[in-house]
């Protein structure tokens, strides 16, 4: 059974079948899911979903796309929600996105730093979004005191991956690993110890081959695990067990909250 450490089940693309899909996924193949926040609306939606499903937990954070509209009230919402809702397990997803530049970079940096500070104050792990801002994102994290979290949809170099691991972070590996152009990520998975990797979907985005282009969901983690197993020379069961334990270590102090 898998642990999907990064999903977006509050996304409208799940509106038609969310409440039939989630129980089926849990029964068939996924023990735990962390629904990752990205906006004020997603904070409320993620908490609501977490209350409905014992196996689903949530992270709260403002994605860099929405940094242009973020206020101190939003930061206080994140703080109060994390303090009062026991199903909040991380601050995220937060970071920098210089690919789309939907928010001015100075505001992305400012609110990323503020949310890193919040995670430090609350002693919560972070879920990091970094796109075409690898070095600056790394430098901001290194300059902070945050040393627990996951680099979501890791796309950097092997050298940077090793530096993140040395700092205490995990690398999130999803459907991109199965793509033909993922040679750099394959090398990262080859060289980074399995004890520092976690599985994720980022659903409904980034469906793995052979479902690329379709709506992603947690049942498709098996294809990512198959690819990782082939790279590591291990069984799918070994990949599932170790990556699940890694997720438990990161978000739950090593204990299964459902036990």
C-alpha positions in Angstrom: 0.0 0.0 0.0 1.3 3.4 -1.0 1.5 6.8 0.7 0.7 9.7 -1.7 2.5 12.6 -0.1 1.2 15.3 -2.4 -2.2 15.5 -4.0 -4.9 18.1 -4.8 -8.2 16.4 -4.3 -9.9 19.7 -3.7 -9.3 20.4 -7.4 -12.6 20.9 -9.5 -11.5 18.1 -11.8 -12.5 15.7 -9.0 -15.9 17.3 -8.3 -17.8 14.6 -10.3 -16.5 11.6 -8.5 -14.3 12.6 -5.5 -16.5 10.9 -2.9 -16.5 7.6 -4.7 -12.9 7.7 -5.9 -11.2 8.4 -2.6 -12.7 5.4 -0.7 -11.9 3.1 -3.6 -8.3 4.3 -3.8 -7.9 3.8 -0.1 -9.4 0.3 -0.1 -7.4 -0.8 -3.2 -3.9 0.7 -2.9 -3.2 3.8 -0.8 -3.0 3.9 2.9 -2.4 7.7 3.4 -2.7 10.9 1.4 -1.5 14.4 2.1 -3.6 17.0 0.3 -1.4 20.0 -0.4 -2.7 23.5 0.0 -2.0 26.3 -2.5 -4.5 29.1 -1.7 -6.8 30.5 1.0 -9.7 28.5 -0.6 -7.6 25.4 -0.6 -6.9 25.8 3.1 -10.5 25.5 3.9 -11.2 22.8 1.3 -8.2 20.6 2.4 -9.3 20.8 6.1 -12.9 19.8 5.1 -11.6 16.8 3.1 -9.4 15.8 6.0 -12.3 15.8 8.3 -14.3 13.5 5.9 -11.6 10.9 5.4 -9.5 9.5 8.2 -6.7 8.5 5.8 -6.4 12.0 4.3 -4.3 14.7 5.9 -3.6 18.2 4.7 -1.0 20.9 4.3 -1.7 24.6 4.4 0.2 27.2 2.4 0.1 29.8 -0.3 1.6 28.8 -3.6 3.9 31.3 -5.3 1.3 31.7 -8.1 -0.9 33.5 -5.5 1.9 35.5 -3.7 0.8 38.7 -5.4 -2.5 38.6 -3.5 -1.2 37.3 -0.2 -1.7 39.4 3.0 -0.8 39.2 6.7 -4.4 37.9 7.2 -3.6 34.9 5.0 -0.4 34.2 7.0 -2.6 34.4 10.2 -5.1 32.0 8.6 -2.3 29.5 8.0 -1.0 29.9 11.6 -4.4 29.6 13.2 -5.5 26.6 11.1 -2.2 24.7 11.7 -2.6 25.4 15.5 -6.2 24.3 15.8 -6.6 21.5 13.2 -4.8 18.3 14.2 -5.0 17.0 10.6 -2.6 19.7 9.4 0.8 18.1 9.0 2.8 20.6 7.0 3.1 24.1 5.6 2.9 23.9 1.9 3.1 24.1 -0.9 5.3 27.1 -0.7 8.3 28.3 -2.7 9.3 30.0 -6.0 8.0 29.7 -9.5 10.0 31.6 -12.1 8.5 29.6 -15.0 5.1 31.2 -15.0 5.9 34.3 -13.0 2.2 34.6 -12.0 3.4 36.8 -9.1 6.2 39.4 -9.0 9.4 37.7 -7.9 10.0 40.0 -5.0 6.6 39.1 -3.6 7.3 35.4 -4.2 10.5 35.7 -2.2 8.9 37.7 0.6 6.0 35.4 1.3 8.1 32.3 0.8 10.4 33.6 3.5 7.5 34.5 5.8 6.0 31.0 5.4 9.4 29.3 6.1 9.4 31.4 9.3 5.9 30.2 10.1 6.9 26.5 9.6 9.9 27.1 11.9 7.7 28.7 14.6 5.2 25.8 14.4 7.9 23.1 14.1 6.1 21.7 11.0 7.7 20.3 7.9 7.4 22.2 4.6 6.3 21.1 1.1 8.5 23.1 -1.3 7.5 24.1 -4.9 10.6 25.1 -6.9 10.4 25.7 -10.7 13.1 27.4 -12.7 14.3 28.9 -9.4 16.4 26.0 -8.1 19.4 27.9 -6.7 17.5 30.8 -5.2 15.0 28.4 -3.6 17.8 26.3 -2.2 19.6 29.4 -0.9 16.5 30.7 0.9 15.8 27.4 2.6 19.5 27.0 3.6 19.4 30.5 5.1 16.3 29.6 7.1 16.3 27.3 10.1 13.8 24.9 8.5 15.4 21.4 8.2 12.4 19.1 7.7 10.3 18.8 4.5 10.0 17.6 1.0 11.1 19.1 -2.3 8.0 18.5 -4.3 8.4 17.2 -7.9 12.1 17.4 -7.6 13.7 18.6 -10.8 17.2 19.8 -9.8 20.6 18.3 -10.2 22.1 15.3 -8.4 24.5 17.6 -6.6 21.7 19.8 -5.3 19.7 16.7 -4.4 22.5 15.5 -2.2 22.7 18.9 -0.5 19.0 18.8 0.3 19.3 15.4 1.7 22.3 16.5 3.9 20.1 19.3 5.2 17.4 16.8 6.2 15.0 17.0 3.3 13.2 14.3 1.3 12.7 14.4 -2.5 9.2 14.0 -3.9 9.1 11.7 -6.9 6.0 11.4 -9.2 4.9 10.7 -12.7 7.7 12.7 -14.3 10.0 9.8 -13.5 8.2 7.7 -16.1 8.7 10.3 -18.9 11.2 9.7 -21.7 12.9 13.0 -21.1 13.4 12.4 -17.4 17.0 11.4 -17.7 18.2 13.8 -15.0 15.5 12.6 -12.5 16.4 9.0 -13.2 20.0 9.8 -12.3 18.8 11.5 -9.1 16.8 8.4 -8.1 19.8 6.2 -8.9 22.1 8.1 -6.7 19.9 9.2 -3.8 19.2 6.5 -1.1 15.7 5.2 -1.1 15.4 6.3 2.6 15.2 9.9 1.3 12.6 9.5 -1.4 8.8 9.8 -1.1 6.1 9.0 -3.7 3.6 11.7 -4.8 1.1 12.2 -7.6 0.5 16.0 -7.7 -2.9 14.8 -8.9 -4.8 15.8 -11.0 -1.6 16.8 -12.7 1.4 14.9 -14.1 -0.1 11.5 -14.7 2.6 8.9 -15.3 3.1 6.9 -18.5 1.0 5.1 -19.7 -1.7 7.5 -18.6 0.2 10.7 -19.4 -2.2 13.5 -20.4 -5.1 12.0 -18.4 -6.3 13.1 -15.0 -3.9 11.7 -12.4 -5.0 10.1 -9.1 -3.3 8.1 -6.4 -4.1 4.7 -7.9 -1.5 5.5 -10.6 1.4 5.6 -8.1 2.0 2.0 -9.1 3.5 3.1 -12.3 5.9 5.5 -10.5 6.8 2.7 -8.1 7.4 0.3 -11.0 9.8 2.7 -12.6 11.6 3.4 -9.3 11.8 -0.4 -8.6 13.5 -1.0 -12.0 16.0 1.8 -11.4 16.8 0.6 -7.9 16.8 -3.1 -8.6 14.1 -3.7 -6.0 10.6 -5.0 -5.9 7.5 -2.7 -6.0 6.7 -4.0 -2.5 10.0 -2.8 -1.2 9.6 0.6 -2.8 6.1 0.9 -1.4 7.1 -0.1 2.1 10.2 2.2 2.3 8.6 5.3 0.7 5.6 4.9 3.0 7.8 4.7 6.0 9.7 7.8 4.8 6.4 9.7 4.6 5.5 8.5 8.1 8.8 9.7 9.4 8.4 13.1 7.7 4.8 13.9 8.6 4.0 11.7 11.6 7.2 11.1 13.6 7.5 7.6 12.2 4.1 6.3 13.5 1.1 5.4 11.4 -1.8 7.6 12.5 -4.3 4.9 11.4 -2.8 2.2 13.6 
